[in-house]
Structure formats: structure tokens, C-alpha cells
Amino acid sequence: MASERQINVGGVPIGGGAPVAVQTMTKTETADLAATMGQIRRVAEAGADLVRVAVPREKDVDALREIVRESPIPVIADIHFNYTLALKALEAGAHCVRINPGNIGGFDKAAAVVERAKELGTPLRIGVNSGSLPAHLRELEFENPVEALVTAAVEFVELMERLDFTNFKVSMKSTSVPNTIASNRLLSERIPYPLHLGVTEAGTKWSGSLKSAVGLGTLLADGIGDTIRISLSTFHAEEEVKVAWEILKALKLRERGPVLIACPTCGRLQFDMDSVVAEIERRLEAYEDPIEVSVLGCAVNGIGEARHADFGITGAKDAGAIYSKGKMLRKVRTEDLVDELFAEIDRYYAAGKKVLRDERAAAEAEQWLAENEDATAMTPERMAALESAAARLDEDVSPVAGRRFTRA
Ligand code: SF4
């Protein structure tokens, strides 16, 4: 369930029903001001709401004050082991400081950090990692890693509450996707504070994105999670931000920029759709509006499931057509499809988001579509539609209708 409490990290609300915030972490040496600021600007441009920087040394905390001043988005200082660095990060104006109470050096040191955060009104992130659980939970970790992780997090939350501090969010990180899902589900039922979600050391751009999409997507779909970070083994932190946005957009939790939909292609494809889709994706990066653009590999289905798209193309060997909201706009040569699609999109914006339709060109496109459509072809789309109709029929007559996929 969504967190009850809300905190505010440098103007970005986290939890309590606020939009899920996207964050990432810089991969530069924090003290290298030029490199760090360059990366912060790139992640902000890619859509990061928050950015975290590692602060393992004195020179990093020295740079932090300038970073906070120059950053276009709130800055979170990431501290391990050294409570004096946490105190200095608070003094440097960090909008949030991440600590792991289990490795900060004991109760008194954790209390000192909390006390100063309280005085400054700065939120903390209380982080627990599966790799660094307190010693008394090691045995439990062996028997039941999920319960061990959640117990550690709850103990830290209780510590904060004993210190009369509630201005914090909590994260539990595990490299295991099932454990990430199970532990966050459990913790969300036990505490009212905002949750930061992430799969730690998720992997490369390919495998890490998938692991994160499965783990975080499952939780977010259940309404669990208030801010997310995708951890990828890449130096380009903006890639993490892009993946985070794709997850949020797929779940329709937030909107940012265009949505591209494309058919999976099959043996009916007659043009180089791979390059066309890649080119469209690249050119759409220049647009901020959440328009939906669809690419169909053939016209056999008509426009079918792409009927709702703001703009789309369907192609064949020599010619293709551009459509908008289920209506044909124009027939064009296959090699001009991408340029003409973007010309239509630009005309739409120039006309104040109005689709301009030339009736003669539209009629020609409709005729082309009718000639290429084949209502008898068993396409992947039509087979999927038939299967889903059959499944609905099954449910109507089944005594266990609707129960097959419900969770126990
Ligand atoms: S039949 Fe469907 S999947 Fe195959 S190319 Fe046409 S639109 Fe794409």
C-alpha cells in the first residue's frame, strides 16, 4: 500500500500519494566538480527529480556545498561508516542524507546525525542492504533473508522514532528480485514512511533494466514505492533515469515525453522496420509532450490496435501511410515515411495541437489501406484478439471465473 507519510526533499514531495520520484546517482568522483556537475545536468535533463552523490572522503564533502548550490535538482549525500561526514554533509546543505544506522558507528553517532538533521529540517534516508545487516540478524538472514531485511529496517525505524524523528524515507536493497518484492511488500504493511525502491547491483543495461522492471514494476503496480532508482553498470547515469521513466510510463504512473508503440513484426513485414523504429525513437527524444506514436509493419490488420495513437505509420514495400487517431492522413513513399511522419507531427504542434487533414490525400491513403488490408489473415494481433475473446468466454462459463490468477 502507498505510504501514509510524506517528506520533502528539497521541494520534491516523496510519499503520501505524491508522484513516484525518479532518482539516480552520479558515477563521477564527487570532488571532481566539473565532471559531477556535468553528469548532474545530464541526469536532470533526462528527467531525474533527485540526484545522489557519494561522499566517502573529506574532499567530497568540501565539493558538496558547491554542488548543492549549482545543481538544478535536489542533492542527496550518500554516507557510509563516517558520521562526521554525515554531519558535514548536513552543514553543506544537502537536501537529504542517506545513512545506514547499522554502519554509522553506534547509537550515539546515529543520534548525533539525527539531532542535527532535526535542527536543520533535513530529511534522512535510512538504508538497509542485504549485504550489511546487523550481527544479531545474521542467523535469521540465513534462514529467512526477507524477514531479516524487514526486521533490520523496522529496528532502524523504531530507533528513529525513539529519537523523536520522523522526517525520513526507508530503503531495503537486495540483489534478489523476489526478495526485493517480498521485503518491500512486508515493510509497506508495517511502517507508514515513504519507501525508496531499487534492486541493488542489478547488472548491465540490458539485464539490469529487466530485473528492475520486474522487481520495481511489480511493487509499483501494487502502489508500493515512492521514489525509485535503477542501478545499472554504466557510467552514463542518464541511462538509469531513462529506464526509470519507461517503467513509470509503462505503468501509467507518470507521463514524460512521447510513447512509442511498435508491432513485434512477423513474416508479413516488407520494409526495414528495425531502422525505422530506431530512427523514430531517436527523433522523438526532441519532443516533451506525451504523444503516442505507433509503427505497424504492415497494413494487413488495418490500423487495428493502434487506433488510439496520436500519430502512426504503417508501411509496405514501396508505399506506406500516416494516420492519426484511427484516421488516414496521407500515403507516402516508404523511404519518406519517417520524414513525413515528423512533418505531420510538427504541423500538428504548429496548428496548436490540431490534426490538419487534406481530404484528397486522406482518401488516397484510405484506398491504399483497403487494398492492403486482408480481413482473413491470421496475424499475431488477430490471434491475440481471438485468444482473449476465448478466455473471456471461458470465464463466463467457468465456476471459478475470475479466480484463476488471484493471489492467495
Ligand atoms: S501482421 Fe502485425 S506483427 Fe506482422 S508485420 Fe503486420 S502489424 Fe506487424
Boltz pocket constraint, residues with backbone or C-beta under 6 A from the ligand:
constraints:
  - pocket:
      binder: B
      contacts: [[A, 263], [A, 264], [A, 265], [A, 266], [A, 267], [A, 268], [A, 269], [A, 296], [A, 297], [A, 298], [A, 299], [A, 300], [A, 301], [A, 379], [A, 380], [A, 381]]
      max_distance: 6.0
